[in-house]
């Protein structure tokens, strides 16, 4: 999983337990990791997340969803990073 901000890149492999997650949870986790990696650059600005996974993006925009407790927690953790 990974993300990019300008010329900076952040990436890592899914752990063994993470590799069993649903694709939507993996995509949400990737967004969370990317936002976390670049948070020092995002102070005082609006953040636009670009992803091809509409479920992950929708759950983050809605402060969580109903797909799974884990997915819901990761989505709300993205907002916690932004605070």
Secondary structure as UniProt FT lines:
FT   STRAND          2..5
FT   TURN            6..7
FT   STRAND          8..11
FT   TURN            16..17
FT   HELIX           18..20
FT   HELIX           23..38
FT   HELIX           39..41
FT   TURN            43..44
FT   HELIX           54..61
FT   TURN            62..63
FT   HELIX           69..82
//
